[in-house]
């Protein structure tokens, strides 16, 4: 895979840098890590969720972001999602030997969330999730879908969330990040029986 401007790729590690008039983000992802997170985005709830993602996916994740959080958290949350999606896509390389699919029904106290991922090379997001509150602390719950839309669109994969039941907004959001981490961990795993790209088309590039 040829790197684009501001991006370098080595093995299953990717580094993304994005700078706009609203935000500046530097993100590094190792798909074959040990669950180490070093995250500072200026958005405390997002830092917490990204740390969970690294730990449950066994990814190593470093994120540094500066944004116009004095306006609101939208630009920072979206741009971190963009960078994470690009990092996943680039770290996967040609996708040879991948398991490709991952899914999990994750319980978290009163909440049950199913998350499913297909590293298909095509972007699609389905979020069948309703939050009982508009905020989790200072974090707008509408930004949860904003984040995942950015991740799926830039990662070029199918991502589905289905909430079966739940009454606590924090638990619902947390189950999405943990569920994604676990589902992606399955999907990016190397299948020792898979000698090629896991598709009858012979490609997962779109």
C-alpha positions in Angstrom: 0.0 0.0 0.0 1.3 3.4 -0.9 1.2 5.9 2.0 -0.6 9.2 1.6 0.6 12.5 2.7 1.2 12.6 6.5 0.8 8.8 6.8 3.4 6.1 7.2 2.7 2.4 7.2 5.0 -0.5 8.5 3.7 -4.0 9.0 0.5 -3.8 11.0 1.3 -0.4 12.5 0.0 2.9 11.1 0.7 6.5 12.0 -1.8 9.2 11.0 -1.5 13.0 11.3 -4.3 15.3 10.5 -4.2 19.1 10.8 -7.1 21.5 10.1 -8.1 24.9 11.2 -10.2 23.2 13.9 -8.0 20.4 15.2 -4.6 18.8 15.1 -4.4 15.0 15.7 -1.5 12.6 15.8 -2.5 8.9 16.1 -0.5 5.7 16.1 -2.0 2.2 16.1 -0.4 -1.2 16.4 -2.9 -4.0 15.7 -0.5 -6.6 17.2 0.1 -4.8 20.5 -0.5 -5.6 24.1 -3.4 -3.2 25.0 -1.3 -0.2 25.9 -2.9 3.3 25.6 -1.4 6.7 25.7 -4.3 9.1 25.0 -4.9 12.8 25.5 -7.5 14.4 23.3 -8.8 17.1 25.6 -12.1 15.2 25.9 -12.1 13.2 29.0 -14.9 10.8 28.1 -13.3 10.1 24.7 -9.9 9.4 26.4 -11.6 6.8 28.6 -13.3 5.1 25.7 -10.1 5.0 23.6 -8.2 3.5 26.5 -10.9 0.8 26.8 -10.6 0.2 23.0 -6.9 -0.4 23.2 -7.1 -2.7 26.3 -9.9 -4.9 25.0 -8.6 -5.1 21.4 -5.0 -5.7 22.6 -4.0 -2.8 20.3 -1.3 -0.3 21.2 -2.8 3.2 20.7 -1.3 6.6 21.0 -3.4 9.7 20.4 -2.6 13.3 20.8 -5.3 15.8 19.9 -5.7 19.6 20.2 -9.0 21.0 19.1 -11.5 23.8 19.6 -13.1 22.3 22.6 -14.0 25.8 23.8 -16.7 25.6 21.0 -17.7 22.0 21.7 -16.3 18.5 21.4 -17.7 17.8 17.9 -14.6 18.5 15.8 -12.2 16.8 18.1 -14.3 13.6 18.4 -15.0 13.4 14.6 -11.4 14.0 13.6 -10.0 11.5 16.1 -12.5 9.0 14.5 -11.3 9.9 11.1 -7.7 9.2 12.1 -8.6 6.0 13.8 -10.5 4.7 10.8 -7.6 5.6 8.5 -5.1 3.9 10.8 -7.1 0.7 10.9 -7.4 0.7 7.1 -3.7 1.3 6.5 -2.4 -1.1 9.2 -4.4 -3.9 7.5 -2.4 -3.6 4.3 -3.5 -6.0 1.6 -5.7 -8.0 4.1 -4.2 -11.4 3.2 -4.8 -14.0 5.8 -7.4 -12.0 7.7 -10.3 -13.6 9.6 -12.2 -10.6 8.2 -15.4 -10.9 10.3 -15.9 -10.3 14.0 -18.9 -10.0 16.3 -19.8 -10.0 19.9 -22.8 -9.7 22.2 -21.3 -7.8 25.1 -23.1 -7.6 28.5 -22.4 -4.7 30.8 -24.6 -4.8 33.8 -28.1 -3.9 32.6 -26.9 -3.3 29.0 -26.5 -5.9 26.2 -24.9 -4.7 23.0 -24.2 -6.7 19.8 -21.4 -5.3 17.7 -20.4 -6.8 14.3 -17.5 -5.9 11.9 -16.8 -6.9 8.3 -13.5 -5.6 6.9 -15.0 -5.5 3.5 -13.4 -2.5 2.0 -16.8 -0.8 1.8 -18.1 1.6 4.4 -21.4 1.1 6.1 -22.7 2.0 9.6 -25.8 0.9 11.3 -26.5 2.2 14.8 -29.7 0.8 16.4 -29.0 2.5 19.7 -30.9 5.0 21.7 -29.5 6.8 24.7 -31.8 7.7 27.6 -29.9 10.9 28.3 -28.5 13.7 26.0 -25.3 13.9 27.9 -22.8 11.6 29.7 -21.2 14.2 32.0 -20.2 17.0 29.6 -20.2 14.7 26.6 -23.1 14.9 24.1 -24.4 11.4 23.4 -25.1 12.3 19.8 -21.3 12.4 19.3 -21.1 8.7 19.8 -22.6 8.1 16.3 -20.5 11.0 14.9 -17.4 9.1 16.1 -18.4 5.7 14.7 -19.5 7.2 11.4 -16.0 8.8 11.0 -14.3 5.5 11.9 -16.3 3.3 9.6 -16.3 5.8 6.6 -12.5 6.2 6.8 -11.7 2.6 7.8 -13.8 1.3 4.9 -15.6 -1.4 6.7 -19.1 -2.5 7.8 -19.9 -1.7 11.4 -23.2 -2.6 13.1 -24.4 -1.8 16.7 -27.6 -3.2 18.0 -28.7 -2.4 21.6 -30.9 -5.1 23.0 -31.5 -3.4 26.3 -29.9 -0.8 28.6 -30.9 2.1 30.7 -27.6 3.8 31.6 -26.0 6.0 29.0 -22.5 5.5 30.2 -22.9 1.7 30.1 -24.4 1.9 26.6 -21.6 3.9 25.2 -18.9 1.9 26.9 -20.4 -1.3 25.6 -20.1 0.1 22.1 -16.4 0.8 22.4 -15.6 -2.5 24.2 -17.7 -4.4 21.7 -16.0 -2.8 18.8 -12.6 -3.6 20.3 -13.4 -7.2 20.8 -15.1 -7.6 17.4 -12.2 -5.9 15.6 -9.7 -8.0 17.5 -11.4 -11.1 16.0 -11.6 -9.6 12.5 -8.0 -8.6 12.3 -6.7 -11.9 13.6 -4.6 -13.9 11.1 -6.3 -17.2 10.2 -3.5 -19.8 9.6 -5.7 -21.6 7.1 -6.4 -18.5 5.0 -3.7 -18.2 2.3 -5.2 -15.3 0.4 -7.6 -12.4 0.8 -10.8 -13.8 2.4 -13.2 -13.0 -0.4 -14.5 -14.9 -3.5 -13.8 -11.6 -5.4 -10.1 -11.9 -4.6 -10.0 -8.4 -3.2 -11.2 -6.5 -0.1 -10.4 -3.1 -1.5 -13.9 -2.0 -2.3 
